Amino acid sequence: MNNKYKTLFEKVTLKNGVELKNKFALGPMTHISSHDDGTVSDTEIEYMRLRSKDVGLSISAASNVKDLGKAFPGQPSVVRDSDIEGLTRLADAMKENGAKAILQIHHGGAQAIPRLTPGADSAGPSSMTMQSFDETEPHEVREITEEEILETIKAFGEATRRAAEAGFDGVEIHGANHYIIHQFVSPYFNKRTDKWGEDPFLFAMEIVDAVTKAKEKYAEDDFIIGYRFSPEEKETPGIRMETTKELIGKLVEKPIDYLHASLSEVHSETRKGKYKDIERIELLHQWIDGQMPLIGIGSVFTADQALRAIEEGNMEMIALGRVLLLDYNFISKIKEGREDEIFEYFDRDREDKYDLPELLWGQLDKGFYPMPKK
């Protein structure tokens, strides 16, 4: 290994004392490869086995906790106890080479796609019209009821129990990317006049508490709880960095073991407000103030980009997403001094199709996800 990359392979200790073997995480990526009923497929197990093999922390694709919240075709389910058998196989594959396996737990809210939900339904904090994932036309969203809000909070706790029973090392609460937890925080989505609108952080904190209680009841002390969030929205009115500073202040008081910032570019700058033009990751790290590790992510395709992200000191770990779709040996190539052999771009003529599930490869071929191209 080139000595300059040594820091990437130093161990990381989470807030609960769990030690990770290096500073790399597998970012959660939608693979659309579970069975139609959400049960785990052999295809996704092999896909996750390959992409988990060298990271310290492996995070699954977003797994829906309620049928009403299904937001992708081929989305993994953690809705029923009958899902546990397949999830156990998935956890085993993710942990095979020493990574800690994390199940990301998720609800689409307003982004749930009616053709995938019971009764062709979609519900979010407030009624609206929106277009999600692969939809060709917008769908109507109704306001979620108080009873359904409480059921959803409970479902995150039940999903945590199932994750523990399946052998996962922890869960990551998906509070980012315009899904239901993010929606309650955002004034663009949440126009309610009840307590769930008056306190935009209430829903998120109730879910954190439900997950924590489930951990205390069903898991060991070393079970990991992570929280993913999007620090800023382009929508108006929307989440601003000032909002996120307040959110972080609440999250660091909870028994959470790491925070994960969802960014399209790891060095992206704040759009507007008092923090305009400052890198978001710099602000987030400053506000967390060493109370738990921060994971950054976003458009890292080379060894030097990963190194820069860590050496600048604004995150403890770097999550890899699209580059591990292109090259699941990204980390081992760095370790073996072969970083110049990393596949950094998408080539539709590759015969092995990067060992990706057929449906996921098809999405890359159509340009569904931004990729460097040959």
C-alpha positions in Angstrom: 0.0 0.0 0.0 1.1 3.5 -0.8 1.9 4.9 2.7 -0.1 8.1 2.1 -3.3 6.1 2.2 -2.6 4.5 5.7 -5.0 6.8 7.5 -7.9 5.4 5.5 -7.3 2.0 7.1 -7.2 3.3 10.7 -9.9 1.9 13.0 -12.9 4.0 14.0 -14.7 3.8 17.4 -18.4 4.5 17.5 -20.1 6.2 20.4 -21.1 2.9 22.0 -17.5 1.6 21.9 -17.9 -0.6 18.8 -14.7 -0.6 16.8 -14.8 -0.6 13.0 -11.8 -2.0 11.0 -11.4 1.0 8.7 -12.8 4.4 7.7 -14.9 3.1 4.8 -18.6 2.6 4.8 -20.8 1.1 2.1 -23.4 3.8 1.4 -27.0 2.6 1.3 -28.0 2.3 -2.4 -31.4 1.4 -3.9 -30.9 -1.9 -5.9 -34.5 -2.7 -6.8 -33.6 -6.4 -6.6 -35.6 -7.8 -3.7 -38.6 -10.0 -4.6 -41.9 -8.2 -5.3 -43.1 -9.0 -1.7 -39.9 -7.4 -0.3 -38.3 -10.7 0.7 -34.6 -11.0 0.1 -33.4 -12.4 -3.2 -30.3 -14.4 -4.0 -29.3 -11.7 -6.4 -29.2 -9.0 -3.8 -27.4 -11.2 -1.3 -24.5 -11.7 -3.7 -24.5 -8.0 -4.7 -24.3 -7.0 -1.0 -21.7 -9.7 -0.2 -19.3 -8.3 -2.8 -19.8 -4.6 -1.9 -19.5 -5.3 1.9 -16.3 -7.3 1.8 -13.8 -4.5 2.5 -15.7 -1.8 4.4 -15.8 -1.3 8.1 -19.5 -0.5 8.1 -21.9 -1.9 5.6 -25.3 -0.2 5.3 -28.2 -2.0 3.5 -30.6 -0.5 0.9 -33.5 1.4 2.4 -35.8 -1.3 3.9 -39.5 -0.3 4.4 -41.1 -0.7 7.8 -44.7 -0.4 6.6 -46.4 -1.5 3.4 -47.8 2.1 3.1 -44.3 3.4 2.9 -43.0 1.4 0.0 -41.1 3.8 -2.3 -39.3 1.6 -4.8 -39.9 -1.5 -6.9 -37.9 -4.4 -5.5 -37.5 -2.7 -2.1 -36.4 -4.9 0.8 -39.1 -5.3 3.5 -38.7 -5.4 7.3 -42.5 -5.2 7.8 -43.2 -8.8 8.9 -41.6 -11.5 11.0 -41.6 -13.7 7.9 -39.0 -11.3 6.5 -36.5 -12.3 9.2 -35.3 -15.5 7.5 -34.1 -13.7 4.4 -32.7 -10.8 6.4 -30.6 -13.3 8.4 -29.0 -14.5 5.2 -28.4 -10.9 4.1 -26.8 -10.0 7.4 -24.6 -13.0 7.3 -23.4 -12.1 3.8 -22.7 -8.5 4.8 -20.7 -9.5 7.9 -18.7 -12.3 6.1 -15.4 -10.3 5.9 -15.6 -8.4 9.2 -17.9 -5.5 8.3 -20.5 -4.4 10.8 -23.9 -5.0 9.1 -26.5 -2.2 9.4 -30.1 -2.4 8.2 -31.3 1.0 7.0 -35.0 1.3 8.1 -37.2 3.5 6.0 -40.7 4.8 5.2 -41.4 6.7 1.9 -44.2 8.9 3.3 -45.3 11.2 0.4 -42.8 9.5 -1.8 -44.5 6.1 -1.4 -45.5 4.9 -4.9 -49.3 4.1 -5.1 -48.8 1.2 -7.6 -46.7 -0.5 -4.9 -48.8 0.1 -1.8 -52.1 -1.4 -0.5 -55.1 0.4 -1.9 -52.8 2.4 -4.3 -52.2 4.8 -1.3 -49.6 7.4 -0.5 -49.6 9.5 2.7 -47.3 12.2 4.1 -47.3 14.9 6.7 -49.6 17.1 4.5 -51.6 16.5 1.3 -49.7 17.3 -2.0 -49.0 16.2 -5.5 -45.6 14.8 -6.3 -43.6 12.5 -8.6 -41.3 9.9 -7.1 -38.5 7.5 -8.2 -39.5 5.9 -11.6 -42.9 7.4 -11.9 -43.9 9.0 -15.3 -46.8 10.9 -13.8 -47.3 12.7 -10.4 -49.4 11.0 -7.7 -51.7 12.4 -5.1 -50.6 12.3 -1.5 -53.1 12.5 1.4 -52.4 13.7 4.9 -51.3 10.9 7.2 -53.6 10.4 10.2 -52.6 10.7 13.9 -53.3 6.9 14.2 -51.0 6.1 11.3 -48.3 8.4 12.7 -48.3 6.4 15.9 -48.4 3.1 13.9 -45.4 4.3 11.9 -43.4 5.2 15.0 -44.1 1.7 16.4 -43.2 0.1 13.1 -39.6 1.6 13.3 -39.3 0.0 16.7 -40.6 -3.4 15.4 -38.2 -3.2 12.5 -35.3 -2.7 15.0 -36.4 -5.9 16.8 -36.5 -7.8 13.5 -33.0 -6.5 12.6 -31.6 -7.6 15.9 -33.3 -11.1 15.5 -31.8 -11.4 12.0 -28.3 -10.8 13.3 -27.7 -7.3 12.1 -25.1 -5.3 14.1 -27.4 -2.3 14.1 -29.9 -0.1 12.2 -29.7 3.3 10.5 -32.8 5.5 10.7 -33.4 7.0 7.3 -34.2 10.6 8.1 -32.9 12.0 4.7 -33.7 12.4 1.0 -37.3 13.7 1.3 -38.6 10.5 2.9 -41.1 10.6 5.8 -38.8 11.6 8.7 -37.3 14.3 6.5 -40.8 15.4 5.4 -41.9 16.1 9.0 -38.8 18.3 9.6 -39.3 20.2 6.3 -41.7 23.2 6.1 -42.1 22.3 2.4 -43.8 19.0 3.2 -45.1 19.6 6.7 -47.9 22.2 6.8 -49.8 20.6 9.7 -51.4 22.7 12.5 -51.4 19.9 15.1 -48.5 19.0 17.4 -46.7 17.2 14.6 -46.5 20.4 12.7 -45.9 22.8 15.6 -42.8 20.8 16.5 -41.2 19.6 13.3 -38.6 17.5 15.2 -41.2 15.6 17.3 -41.8 12.8 14.8 -38.0 12.2 14.3 -37.4 12.2 18.1 -40.3 9.8 18.7 -38.8 7.4 16.2 -35.3 7.6 17.7 -36.9 6.8 21.1 -38.9 3.9 19.7 -35.7 2.4 18.1 -33.8 3.0 21.3 -36.4 1.2 23.4 -36.4 -1.7 21.0 -32.6 -2.0 21.2 -32.8 -2.0 25.0 -35.4 -4.7 25.0 -34.2 -7.0 22.2 -30.5 -6.3 21.5 -27.2 -6.2 23.2 -25.4 -3.0 24.3 -23.2 -3.1 21.3 -26.1 -2.9 18.8 -25.5 0.2 16.7 -28.0 3.0 16.0 -27.2 5.5 13.2 -29.2 8.4 11.8 -29.0 9.7 8.3 -30.1 13.2 7.4 -30.1 15.7 4.5 -28.7 19.0 5.8 -30.3 21.3 3.3 -33.2 21.4 0.8 -33.4 23.3 -2.5 -37.2 23.7 -1.9 -38.7 26.9 -0.6 -39.7 27.0 2.2 -37.3 24.1 3.1 -34.8 22.8 5.5 -31.9 25.2 5.9 -28.6 24.7 7.7 -30.0 26.6 10.6 -32.7 23.9 10.9 -30.1 21.2 10.8 -28.0 22.8 13.5 -31.1 22.5 15.7 -31.7 18.9 14.7 -28.1 17.9 15.4 -28.4 19.6 18.9 -31.3 17.2 19.6 -29.7 14.1 18.0 -26.4 14.3 20.0 -28.5 14.1 23.2 -29.9 10.7 22.1 -28.1 7.3 22.4 -27.1 7.4 18.7 -23.7 6.0 17.7 -23.0 7.9 14.5 -24.6 10.5 12.2 -24.6 10.1 8.4 -24.9 13.2 6.2 -26.6 12.6 2.8 -24.7 14.7 0.3 -24.5 14.5 -3.5 -21.0 16.0 -3.3 -19.0 15.6 -0.2 -17.5 19.1 -0.4 -20.8 20.8 -1.4 -21.4 24.3 0.0 -24.4 25.8 1.7 -26.9 27.4 -0.7 -28.2 30.3 1.4 -28.6 31.9 4.8 -26.0 32.9 7.4 -23.8 29.9 6.5 -23.9 30.5 2.7 -20.8 29.2 0.8 -19.4 27.3 3.7 -19.0 23.5 3.1 -21.9 21.7 4.8 -19.7 18.9 6.1 -17.5 21.4 7.9 -20.5 22.9 9.7 -21.9 19.6 10.6 -18.6 18.3 12.1 -18.3 21.5 14.0 -21.8 21.2 15.5 -21.4 17.5 16.4 -18.2 18.6 18.2 -16.7 15.1 18.6 -19.8 13.7 20.4 -20.1 10.9 17.8 -18.5 10.0 14.4 -19.8 11.7 11.3 -20.0 9.8 8.0 -19.7 11.8 4.8 -20.6 10.7 1.3 -20.9 12.2 -2.2 -19.1 11.8 -5.6 -16.0 10.0 -4.4 -14.6 8.0 -7.3 -10.8 7.9 -6.6 -8.5 7.0 -3.8 -7.2 10.6 -3.6 -10.8 11.9 -3.3 -11.4 9.5 -0.4 -8.1 10.5 1.3 -8.9 14.3 0.9 -12.3 13.8 2.5 -10.8 12.2 5.6 -7.6 14.2 5.9 -9.5 17.5 5.9 -10.8 16.5 9.3 -14.5 17.1 8.8 -15.6 13.5 9.0 -14.5 10.3 10.7 -15.6 8.0 7.9 -16.3 8.2 4.1 -19.2 6.3 2.6 -18.8 4.9 -0.9 -21.8 4.6 -3.1 -21.6 4.7 -6.9 -17.9 3.8 -7.0 -18.6 0.5 -5.3 -21.2 -0.2 -8.0 -18.4 0.2 -10.6 -15.7 -1.5 -8.6 -16.3 -3.5 -5.5 -12.5 -4.0 -5.2 -12.0 -0.2 -4.8 -10.8 -0.6 -1.2 -8.7 -3.7 -1.7 -7.0 -2.1 -4.7 -5.9 0.9 -2.5 -4.7 -1.5 0.1 -2.7 -3.5 -2.4 -1.1 -0.4 -4.0 -3.2 -0.8 -7.2 -5.2 2.4 -6.9 -4.4 3.2 -10.5 -6.5 0.1 -11.5 -9.8 1.4 -10.0 -12.7 1.5 -12.4 -13.8 5.1 -12.2 -16.3 5.3 -15.0 -19.3 3.5 -16.4 -18.7 1.5 -19.6 -21.9 0.0 -21.0 -19.8 -2.4 -23.1 -18.2 -4.3 -20.2 -19.2 -7.9 -20.6 -19.3 -8.5 -16.8 -21.7 -5.6 -16.3 -19.7 -4.8 -13.1 -21.3 -7.9 -11.4 -24.4 -5.9 -10.8 -28.0 -7.1 -10.6 -29.5 -6.9 -14.0 -32.2 -4.4 -13.1 -29.7 -2.1 -11.4 -27.3 -2.3 -14.3 -30.2 -1.3 -16.5 -30.7 1.8 -14.5 -27.1 2.8 -14.8 -27.2 2.1 -18.5 -30.2 4.5 -18.8 -28.4 7.2 -16.9 -30.7 7.0 -13.9 -27.8 7.7 -11.5 -25.2 10.3 -12.4 -21.9 8.4 -13.3 -18.6 9.3 -14.9 -18.8 7.9 -18.4 -16.1 6.3 -20.6 
